[in-house]
Amino acid sequence: MDGKGNSKSAGEMLGDAERTRFADLLLAVAELQDRDAFAELFAYYAPRVKSYLLRLGADSALAEEIAQDVMVTVWRKAGLFDRAQASVSTWIFRIARNRRIDLFRRSKRPELDPEEEMILPSGVEAPDARIEAMETEARVRAAMKDLPEEQVLLLKLAFYEGLSHSEIAARLGAPLGTVKSRIRLAFAKMKVRLGDE
């Protein structure tokens, strides 16, 4: 608390040396998957994130669950942190705030109109359209079998799991440029293979 009774955020209480140290630790997590660095970040930030969530009105169990989820996100997405854009504290507390907002929105689901066009089932698919879709799917799967396993993994993460290139890079611990170029290469090989048939 300052003299006026206002509480300061974790980032405001840190000195320049500590802010630099936390940024270095997060960089070690991003580049090396350094578990010791993450453990230090976790020990410092997890309780503070939980306290922040409690102050925002979450009960203890929910605050604990969100704090754990936030720290897992920090581990998985450390490669997205940019020390030139924000401090580690700002970045982590932004993740916590966004996660809390997401949970709040999910709990406030609007009632659905049963006649809403968006939720009505689509019409019956024409048999020839279904056969054509199945044939295309079979051709794509066959073409993917000719790709190196690494490129298949990248395509699955991008298209089956819907991850962005940045998220794929963070998950695999690979440079973003490498991920983009390997996906482009996989596309080029698929295009050649599918064009031949």
Secondary structure, 3 states (H helix, E strand, C coil): CCCCCCCCCHHHHCCHHHHHHHHHHHHHHHHHCCHHHHHHHHHHHHHHHHHHHHHCCCCHHHHHHHHHHHHHHHHHCHHHCCCCCCCHHHHHHHHHHHHHHHHHHHHCCCCCCCCCHHHCCCCCCCHHHHHHHHHHHHHHHHHHHCCCHHHHHHHHHHHHCCCCHHHHHHHHCCCHHHHHHHHHHHHHHHHHHHHHC
